[in-house]
Amino acid sequence: MKIKKFMTLALALSLSLVLASCSGDKNKQTTDEGAKTEQTTETENKEENKDNEDADQTKEEEKENASETPEGETVKVTMVTDFGGVNDKSFNQSAYEGLQKAQDDGIAKFDYIESHKEADYKANLESALDSESDIILTVGYALYKDTVAAAKENPDKNYVIIDSDNQDKLENLVGVGFADHQNSFLVGYIAGMMTESKNVGFVGGVQGDVIDRFEYGYRAGVAYAAKERGEDIEVQVQYANSFSDQAAGKNIAERMYQQGADVVFHAAGGVGIGVIEAAKESNKWVIGVDRDQQAEAPDNMLVSTIKGVGDAVRLIVEEYQKGDFKGGETVRFTLADDNAVSIAYADNGLVKDEIKEKVEQIKKDIIDGKIEVPQNKEEAISQGWIEEEK
């Protein structure tokens, strides 16, 4: 009886040990599997983090590559012009001359592609890639859309656009802008003080933000002179819807002169050549744009607005050579930047010294913020320079 009970107890004890052992193995297996799962998840997270780091590094490298500069080396530039080409006697030619000077000084080596119509922009930008240049330079705000598209498609290439902001803040694009409304105000004042018929004109190329600055800055300057004179001065305004049609510029200016204008200011690229011809044939006064144009009409030119495109281009190239490419930014020049935005009198004595002295005071007042100059129609109306059309 004692033996039976002992066997029963031993059997029960053995069974409990077996069950405990099985349970322990099962718990161990579960723990091991959990550890393996945790280890796998940790490995996956590490790999995912590494992928993200690699992606961020790739983006950073692309950004760095876009602005990587061959410091101290000759900078290779390919320029794509707007209408009119490098002999437009305006800002295309100024950009060309800036590059030519940089090349003469051993800073740059360049080539250029001329555009003759809007459809040329995209094709010319694609052709510019063949030159394998350090910088692709586009001249004129009309090229902005195609320049942005090219910059997005080629993030490893550096682009610069003259006369346009870098609105999209692209890291491989630099915008170069000018306060054209400010020096247009100055020549508008000169036109208003010089006119004998109390009638002046403005010929624009194609309407847009840039040419608006010329038109409304000019009209505000005329209004400033009219107030000083105590007389009303009419301003005729017409657009050629082109930057290259010289015949259209001549026809428009001829009509303005026939309708009483004795001074015409043009902001129309190559169209302006026709305006100047009309001034000479009509023996009237004309105001040049973007560069000193007195050589085109020595006896008829009063003054020219100066847009230092050549100086700006050279500055961009010099900074690039030094390893400083201002990608993602817009570099802006104003009257406070000396020759970057200024005016140049013709040396024919037509503009009297007392007017020149007053212009210097007006220039100082603009720089100091005492005179607010409009950039568009809305500002011209709100600032009281012109009345809203009814």
C-alpha positions as CSV (number, residue, x, y, z in Angstrom):
1,M,0.0,0.0,0.0
2,K,2.8,2.3,0.8
3,I,4.6,1.3,-2.4
4,K,1.4,2.0,-4.5
5,K,1.0,5.4,-3.0
6,F,4.7,6.1,-3.5
7,M,4.5,5.1,-7.2
8,T,1.4,7.2,-7.6
9,L,3.2,10.2,-6.1
10,A,6.3,9.6,-8.2
11,L,4.3,9.4,-11.3
12,A,2.5,12.6,-10.6
13,L,5.8,14.3,-9.8
14,S,7.3,13.1,-13.1
15,L,4.3,14.3,-15.1
16,S,4.4,17.7,-13.5
17,L,8.1,18.0,-14.3
18,V,7.5,17.0,-17.9
19,L,4.6,19.6,-18.3
20,A,6.8,22.3,-16.7
21,S,9.6,21.4,-19.0
22,C,7.3,21.6,-22.1
23,S,5.9,24.9,-20.9
24,G,9.4,26.3,-20.4
25,D,10.4,25.2,-23.9
26,K,7.3,26.9,-25.3
27,N,7.9,30.1,-23.4
28,K,11.5,30.1,-24.5
29,Q,10.5,29.6,-28.1
30,T,8.0,32.5,-27.9
31,T,10.6,34.7,-26.3
32,D,13.2,33.8,-29.0
33,E,10.7,34.5,-31.8
34,G,9.8,37.8,-30.2
35,A,13.5,38.7,-30.0
36,K,13.9,37.7,-33.6
37,T,10.9,39.8,-34.6
38,E,12.2,42.8,-32.6
39,Q,15.6,42.3,-34.2
40,T,14.1,42.1,-37.7
41,T,12.0,45.2,-37.1
42,E,15.1,47.1,-35.8
43,T,17.1,46.0,-38.8
44,E,14.3,47.2,-41.2
45,N,14.1,50.5,-39.4
46,K,17.9,51.0,-39.6
47,E,17.7,50.1,-43.3
48,E,14.8,52.5,-43.9
49,N,16.6,55.3,-42.0
50,K,19.7,54.6,-44.1
51,D,17.6,54.8,-47.3
52,N,16.2,58.2,-46.1
53,E,19.7,59.4,-45.2
54,D,20.9,58.3,-48.6
55,A,18.0,60.1,-50.4
56,D,18.7,63.3,-48.4
57,Q,22.4,63.0,-49.2
58,T,21.6,62.5,-52.9
59,K,19.4,65.6,-52.9
60,E,22.1,67.6,-51.1
61,E,24.7,66.4,-53.6
62,E,22.5,67.5,-56.5
63,K,22.2,70.9,-54.9
64,E,25.9,71.1,-54.4
65,N,26.6,69.9,-57.9
66,A,24.4,72.5,-59.3
67,S,26.4,75.3,-57.7
68,E,29.8,73.6,-57.9
69,T,32.2,76.1,-59.4
70,P,35.7,75.6,-60.9
71,E,37.3,78.2,-58.6
72,G,40.0,80.2,-60.4
73,E,39.4,78.6,-63.8
74,T,38.0,80.2,-66.9
75,V,34.2,80.1,-66.8
76,K,32.5,78.7,-69.8
77,V,29.2,80.5,-70.7
78,T,26.6,80.0,-73.4
79,M,24.2,82.9,-73.9
80,V,20.7,82.5,-75.4
81,T,19.4,85.9,-76.6
82,D,15.9,87.3,-76.8
83,F,14.6,88.8,-80.1
84,G,16.9,91.2,-81.8
85,G,20.1,89.3,-81.2
86,V,23.5,90.7,-80.1
87,N,23.3,93.7,-82.4
88,D,20.0,95.0,-81.1
89,K,21.7,98.1,-79.6
90,S,19.9,97.3,-76.4
91,F,20.1,94.7,-73.5
92,N,21.1,91.7,-75.7
93,Q,24.0,93.6,-77.0
94,S,24.9,94.9,-73.5
95,A,25.0,91.3,-72.2
96,Y,27.1,90.3,-75.2
97,E,29.6,93.1,-74.5
98,G,29.8,92.2,-70.8
99,L,30.8,88.6,-71.8
100,Q,33.2,89.9,-74.4
101,K,35.0,92.0,-71.8
102,A,35.1,89.1,-69.4
103,Q,36.6,87.0,-72.2
104,D,39.1,89.6,-73.0
105,D,40.2,89.7,-69.4
106,G,40.6,85.9,-69.3
107,I,37.7,85.4,-66.9
108,A,35.3,83.7,-69.3
109,K,35.0,81.9,-72.6
110,F,31.6,82.1,-74.3
111,D,29.4,81.4,-77.2
112,Y,25.9,82.5,-78.0
113,I,22.7,81.4,-79.7
114,E,20.3,84.0,-81.1
115,S,16.5,83.7,-80.9
116,H,14.3,85.2,-83.6
117,K,10.9,84.0,-82.4
118,E,9.3,82.7,-79.3
119,A,9.4,79.1,-80.6
120,D,13.2,79.3,-80.7
121,Y,13.6,79.6,-76.9
122,K,13.1,75.9,-76.0
123,A,15.2,74.6,-78.9
124,N,18.0,77.1,-78.2
125,L,18.1,76.1,-74.5
126,E,18.4,72.4,-75.6
127,S,21.2,73.3,-78.0
128,A,23.0,75.2,-75.2
129,L,23.4,71.9,-73.3
130,D,25.7,70.7,-76.1
131,S,28.4,73.3,-75.1
132,E,28.8,71.8,-71.7
133,S,29.1,75.3,-70.2
134,D,29.4,76.2,-66.6
135,I,26.6,78.7,-67.0
136,I,23.7,79.0,-69.4
137,L,22.7,82.7,-69.6
138,T,19.3,83.7,-70.9
139,V,18.6,87.4,-71.7
140,G,15.1,88.8,-71.3
141,Y,12.1,88.0,-69.1
142,A,10.3,86.5,-72.1
143,L,12.6,83.4,-71.7
144,Y,11.6,82.8,-68.1
145,K,9.1,80.0,-68.7
146,D,11.5,78.0,-70.9
147,T,14.5,78.8,-68.7
148,V,12.7,77.4,-65.6
149,A,11.6,74.3,-67.5
150,A,15.2,73.7,-68.6
151,A,16.6,74.3,-65.1
152,K,14.2,71.8,-63.7
153,E,15.0,69.2,-66.3
154,N,18.8,69.7,-65.8
155,P,19.4,70.2,-62.0
156,D,23.2,69.7,-62.5
157,K,23.4,72.8,-64.8
158,N,23.6,76.4,-63.7
159,Y,21.3,79.0,-65.2
160,V,21.2,82.8,-65.0
161,I,18.3,84.9,-66.4
162,I,18.6,88.6,-67.1
163,D,15.6,90.9,-66.4
164,S,13.6,88.4,-64.4
165,D,13.3,87.3,-60.8
166,N,13.9,83.7,-59.8
167,Q,10.2,83.4,-58.9
168,D,10.4,79.6,-58.4
169,K,13.5,79.9,-56.1
170,L,15.3,77.1,-58.1
171,E,18.6,76.3,-56.6
172,N,20.4,76.1,-60.0
173,L,19.0,79.5,-61.2
174,V,20.0,83.1,-60.5
175,G,17.6,85.9,-61.4
176,V,18.9,89.3,-62.2
177,G,16.6,92.3,-61.9
178,F,16.8,96.0,-62.4
179,A,14.8,98.9,-61.0
180,D,13.9,100.2,-64.4
181,H,11.1,102.3,-63.1
182,Q,13.5,104.5,-61.1
183,N,15.7,105.7,-64.0
184,S,12.6,105.9,-66.2
185,F,11.2,108.4,-63.7
186,L,14.3,110.5,-64.2
187,V,14.0,110.6,-68.0
188,G,10.3,111.1,-67.7
189,Y,11.0,114.2,-65.7
190,I,13.6,115.4,-68.4
191,A,11.0,114.8,-71.1
192,G,8.4,116.7,-69.2
193,M,10.7,119.6,-68.6
194,M,12.0,119.7,-72.2
195,T,8.8,119.3,-74.1
196,E,7.7,122.5,-75.9
197,S,4.4,121.1,-77.2
198,K,3.4,119.7,-73.8
199,N,3.0,116.3,-75.6
200,V,5.4,113.3,-75.2
201,G,5.3,109.6,-76.2
202,F,6.2,106.2,-75.0
203,V,6.7,103.2,-77.3
204,G,6.7,99.8,-75.6
205,G,7.7,96.4,-77.0
206,V,5.4,93.8,-75.5
207,Q,3.3,94.5,-72.4
208,G,4.4,92.8,-69.2
209,D,5.8,93.3,-65.7
210,V,9.2,94.6,-67.0
211,I,8.0,97.0,-69.6
212,D,5.3,98.2,-67.1
213,R,8.1,99.5,-65.0
214,F,9.4,101.6,-67.9
215,E,6.0,103.0,-68.9
216,Y,4.7,103.9,-65.4
217,G,8.0,105.1,-64.1
218,Y,8.3,107.4,-67.2
219,R,4.7,108.6,-66.9
220,A,5.2,109.4,-63.2
221,G,8.3,111.4,-64.0
222,V,6.4,113.4,-66.7
223,A,3.6,114.0,-64.1
224,Y,6.3,115.3,-61.6
225,A,7.6,117.7,-64.2
226,A,4.0,118.8,-65.2
227,K,3.3,119.6,-61.5
228,E,6.5,121.6,-61.3
229,R,5.6,123.5,-64.5
230,G,2.0,124.0,-63.5
231,E,0.9,122.7,-66.8
232,D,-0.8,119.5,-68.1
233,I,1.4,117.3,-70.3
234,E,-0.1,114.6,-72.6
235,V,1.5,111.2,-72.8
236,Q,0.8,109.1,-75.8
237,V,1.4,105.3,-75.2
238,Q,1.5,102.5,-77.8
239,Y,2.9,99.0,-77.9
240,A,4.5,97.3,-81.0
241,N,3.7,93.8,-79.7
242,S,7.3,92.9,-80.7
243,F,10.9,93.5,-79.6
244,S,12.3,93.2,-83.1
245,D,10.0,94.9,-85.6
246,Q,11.8,98.1,-86.5
247,A,9.3,99.1,-89.1
248,A,6.5,99.0,-86.5
249,G,8.6,101.2,-84.1
250,K,9.2,103.7,-86.8
251,N,5.5,103.9,-87.8
252,I,4.3,104.3,-84.2
253,A,6.8,107.0,-83.5
254,E,6.1,108.9,-86.7
255,R,2.4,109.0,-85.8
256,M,3.2,110.3,-82.3
257,Y,5.3,113.1,-83.7
258,Q,2.6,113.9,-86.2
259,Q,0.1,114.1,-83.4
260,G,2.1,116.6,-81.5
261,A,4.7,114.8,-79.4
262,D,8.2,116.3,-79.5
263,V,9.9,113.7,-77.2
264,V,9.5,109.9,-77.4
265,F,10.9,107.3,-75.0
266,H,11.1,103.7,-76.2
267,A,11.5,100.5,-74.2
268,A,11.2,98.0,-77.0
269,G,14.5,96.3,-77.8
270,G,15.2,96.3,-81.5
271,V,11.9,98.1,-82.2
272,G,13.5,101.1,-80.7
273,I,15.9,101.4,-83.7
274,G,12.8,102.3,-85.8
275,V,11.8,104.9,-83.2
276,I,15.2,106.5,-83.3
277,E,15.0,106.7,-87.1
278,A,11.6,108.4,-86.9
279,A,13.1,111.0,-84.5
280,K,15.9,111.8,-86.9
281,E,13.6,112.0,-89.9
282,S,11.1,114.1,-88.1
283,N,13.8,116.2,-86.4
284,K,12.3,115.6,-83.0
285,W,13.8,114.4,-79.7
286,V,14.1,110.8,-78.5
287,I,15.2,109.1,-75.4
288,G,17.3,105.9,-75.5
289,V,17.0,102.8,-73.4
290,D,19.2,100.2,-71.6
291,R,22.5,101.6,-73.0
292,D,23.9,104.9,-74.2
293,Q,22.3,105.3,-77.6
294,Q,23.4,108.8,-78.5
295,A,25.6,107.4,-81.3
296,E,22.4,106.4,-83.1
297,A,21.1,110.0,-83.2
298,P,23.7,112.5,-82.0
299,D,21.5,115.5,-82.7
300,N,18.2,114.1,-81.5
301,M,19.1,112.1,-78.4
302,L,18.4,113.8,-75.1
303,V,19.4,111.1,-72.7
304,S,19.3,107.3,-72.3
305,T,18.4,105.1,-69.4
306,I,21.2,102.7,-68.5
307,K,20.7,99.2,-67.5
308,G,24.1,97.8,-66.5
309,V,23.4,94.4,-68.0
310,G,27.0,94.0,-69.1
311,D,28.3,94.9,-65.6
312,A,25.8,92.5,-64.1
313,V,26.8,89.7,-66.3
314,R,30.5,90.2,-65.6
315,L,29.8,90.3,-61.9
316,I,27.9,87.0,-62.0
317,V,30.8,85.4,-63.9
318,E,33.4,86.8,-61.5
319,E,31.5,85.5,-58.5
320,Y,31.1,82.1,-60.1
321,Q,34.8,81.9,-60.7
322,K,35.4,82.7,-57.0
323,G,33.1,79.8,-56.0
324,D,30.0,82.0,-55.3
325,F,27.0,81.1,-57.3
326,K,23.8,82.7,-55.9
327,G,21.5,79.9,-56.9
328,G,17.9,80.2,-55.6
329,E,18.2,84.0,-55.4
330,T,17.4,87.1,-57.3
331,V,20.2,89.8,-57.6
332,R,18.5,93.2,-57.8
333,F,20.1,96.5,-58.9
334,T,18.7,100.0,-58.2
335,L,19.7,103.7,-58.6
336,A,21.8,103.2,-55.4
337,D,24.1,100.8,-57.3
338,D,25.8,103.5,-59.4
339,N,26.1,102.4,-63.1
340,A,23.9,99.4,-62.7
341,V,20.8,101.6,-63.0
342,S,21.5,105.1,-64.2
343,I,21.1,107.6,-67.1
344,A,23.5,108.9,-69.7
345,Y,23.1,112.4,-71.2
346,A,23.9,112.9,-74.8
347,D,26.9,115.3,-75.1
348,N,25.0,117.7,-77.4
349,G,24.1,120.2,-74.8
350,L,20.3,119.8,-75.3
351,V,19.5,119.2,-71.6
352,K,20.4,122.3,-69.6
353,D,22.5,122.2,-66.4
354,E,19.6,123.4,-64.2
355,I,17.5,120.4,-65.3
356,K,20.5,118.1,-64.7
357,E,20.9,119.5,-61.2
358,K,17.3,119.0,-60.4
359,V,17.6,115.4,-61.7
360,E,20.4,114.7,-59.2
361,Q,18.2,115.9,-56.4
362,I,15.3,113.7,-57.6
363,K,17.6,110.7,-57.8
364,K,18.7,111.3,-54.2
365,D,15.1,111.6,-53.1
366,I,14.2,108.3,-54.8
367,I,17.1,106.5,-53.2
368,D,16.2,108.0,-49.8
369,G,12.6,106.9,-50.3
370,K,11.2,110.4,-50.3
371,I,9.8,109.9,-53.8
372,E,7.9,106.7,-54.4
373,V,8.1,105.5,-58.0
374,P,5.4,103.2,-59.4
375,Q,6.1,99.8,-61.1
376,N,2.7,99.3,-62.7
377,K,-0.6,100.9,-63.4
378,E,-2.2,100.0,-60.0
379,E,0.7,101.7,-58.2
380,A,0.7,104.7,-60.5
381,I,-3.0,105.2,-59.7
382,S,-2.8,104.5,-56.0
383,Q,0.2,106.9,-55.6
384,G,-1.6,109.6,-57.5
385,W,0.6,109.9,-60.6
386,I,-2.1,109.1,-63.1
387,E,-5.9,109.0,-63.0
388,E,-8.0,105.9,-63.4
389,E,-9.5,105.6,-66.8
390,K,-13.3,105.9,-66.8
